[in-house]
Amino acid sequence: MFLVFARLGLVSFGAGNLAEMERQLVDVHHWITAEQFLHGYTLGQFAPGPNVLAVYFYGYAHLGLLGGLCALAGFFVPSAVVAALCSRLWKKLGHHPWLRALRNALLPFGGGVLLAILLVLYQGAITGILPFVIAALAFVGLMRLKLNPAVVVLAGAVVGVVLGL
């Protein structure tokens, strides 16, 4: 489990690996169900801190406390070490034009990863017209009205409970 989460953590950018994470945890290893995956993601959005803390919920769902801790350690420790090493290297080589070009070349990649995340969430969460309307309202609240994300999350939770979603 540690190695699977370490690989996922090393190839994740933000939450930008949800499609592969779902494939590994649900389809390949069968550690959790697709529904548990979405519930873990939702809990990660609702809990304070980075939303990728959802990996704890995935590990916990499979192996309890030990699984949760193993998932956290696997996901965060190796990538934190690599990030620390890259930071030192960036300080030494950051002035090179090829490094700036590499960073700029990764921008379209990031857009593609975000689209894959959107597709995974859309397929699991938008199951009818009512969830679509709720998602659209959340989008408008965040992007146009500039509401605090915590307010939008809490409003979504209340609406979901009231409507029995």
C-alpha positions in Angstrom: 0.0 0.0 0.0 2.8 2.4 0.9 4.4 1.9 -2.6 1.2 2.4 -4.4 0.5 5.7 -2.6 4.2 6.7 -3.0 3.9 6.3 -6.7 0.6 8.3 -6.8 2.2 11.0 -4.6 5.2 11.3 -6.8 3.2 11.8 -10.0 0.5 14.1 -8.4 0.4 17.8 -8.8 -2.0 19.2 -6.3 -5.0 16.9 -6.6 -4.1 16.5 -10.2 -4.0 12.7 -10.2 -7.5 11.8 -9.2 -8.1 9.8 -12.4 -5.1 7.6 -11.8 -5.7 7.4 -8.1 -9.3 6.2 -8.7 -8.1 3.7 -11.3 -5.5 2.2 -8.9 -7.6 2.1 -5.7 -10.9 1.1 -7.3 -10.1 -0.8 -10.5 -6.6 -2.3 -10.1 -6.4 -3.1 -6.3 -10.1 -3.1 -5.4 -9.2 -1.5 -2.0 -12.3 0.8 -2.1 -15.4 1.2 -4.2 -16.0 4.1 -6.6 -18.6 5.5 -4.1 -16.0 5.4 -1.3 -13.6 7.2 -3.6 -16.0 10.0 -4.1 -16.9 10.1 -0.5 -13.2 10.3 0.5 -12.7 13.1 -2.0 -15.7 15.0 -0.6 -14.4 14.6 3.0 -11.0 15.8 1.8 -12.7 19.0 0.4 -14.7 19.5 3.6 -11.8 18.8 6.1 -9.4 21.6 6.9 -6.0 21.5 5.1 -5.1 20.2 1.7 -7.8 18.2 0.0 -5.4 15.4 -0.8 -5.6 14.4 2.8 -8.4 12.2 1.4 -5.7 9.6 0.9 -6.0 8.9 4.6 -9.7 8.1 4.2 -8.8 5.7 1.3 -6.2 3.9 3.3 -8.4 3.8 6.4 -11.4 2.4 4.4 -9.1 -0.5 3.3 -7.0 -1.3 6.4 -8.2 0.9 9.2 -5.8 3.2 11.2 -2.7 1.5 9.9 -3.9 1.8 6.3 -4.7 5.5 6.8 -1.2 6.2 8.2 0.5 4.1 5.5 -1.4 6.0 2.8 -0.5 9.4 4.3 3.2 8.4 4.7 3.4 6.9 1.2 1.7 9.8 -0.5 3.5 12.7 1.3 7.0 11.6 2.5 8.7 10.6 -0.8 7.2 13.6 -2.7 8.3 16.0 0.1 11.9 14.7 -0.2 11.8 15.1 -4.0 10.4 18.6 -3.5 13.1 19.6 -1.1 15.8 18.3 -3.5 14.2 20.1 -6.4 14.0 23.3 -4.5 17.8 23.2 -3.8 18.4 22.4 -7.5 16.1 25.2 -8.6 18.1 27.7 -6.5 21.3 26.6 -8.3 20.0 26.3 -11.8 16.9 28.6 -11.8 18.6 31.2 -14.0 19.0 28.8 -17.0 16.6 29.6 -19.8 15.9 25.9 -20.5 14.5 25.5 -16.9 12.1 28.4 -17.5 11.1 26.9 -20.8 10.5 23.5 -19.1 8.3 25.2 -16.5 6.3 26.9 -19.3 5.9 23.7 -21.2 4.3 22.1 -18.2 1.4 24.5 -18.2 -0.6 22.8 -20.9 0.1 19.5 -19.1 -1.5 20.9 -16.0 -4.6 22.0 -17.9 -5.0 18.4 -19.2 -4.6 17.0 -15.7 -7.3 19.4 -14.4 -9.6 18.3 -17.2 -9.1 14.6 -16.2 -10.0 15.5 -12.6 -13.1 17.3 -13.8 -14.2 14.2 -15.8 -13.7 11.9 -12.9 -15.7 14.1 -10.5 -18.4 14.8 -13.1 -18.9 11.1 -13.9 -19.3 10.2 -10.2 -21.0 13.3 -8.8 -23.3 14.7 -11.5 -25.9 11.9 -11.6 -28.9 14.0 -12.6 -30.2 17.5 -13.2 -30.4 18.5 -9.5 -26.7 17.7 -8.8 -25.8 19.5 -12.0 -27.7 22.6 -10.8 -26.0 22.4 -7.4 -22.6 22.1 -9.0 -23.3 25.1 -11.3 -24.5 27.2 -8.4 -21.3 26.3 -6.5 -19.2 27.3 -9.6 -21.0 30.7 -9.9 -20.7 31.3 -6.2 -16.9 30.7 -6.3 -16.0 32.2 -9.6 -18.5 35.1 -10.1 -19.6 36.0 -6.6 -16.2 35.3 -5.1 -17.7 33.6 -2.1 -15.5 32.0 0.6 -15.0 28.4 -0.4 -15.9 27.3 3.2 -19.3 29.0 2.8 -19.9 27.2 -0.5 -18.9 23.8 0.9 -21.2 24.3 4.0 -24.1 25.5 1.8 -23.6 22.5 -0.5 -23.7 20.2 2.6 -26.8 21.7 3.9 -28.6 21.6 0.5 -27.5 17.9 0.1 -28.8 17.0 3.5 -32.1 18.8 3.0 -32.6 17.3 -0.5 -31.5 13.9 0.7 -28.7 13.5 -1.9 
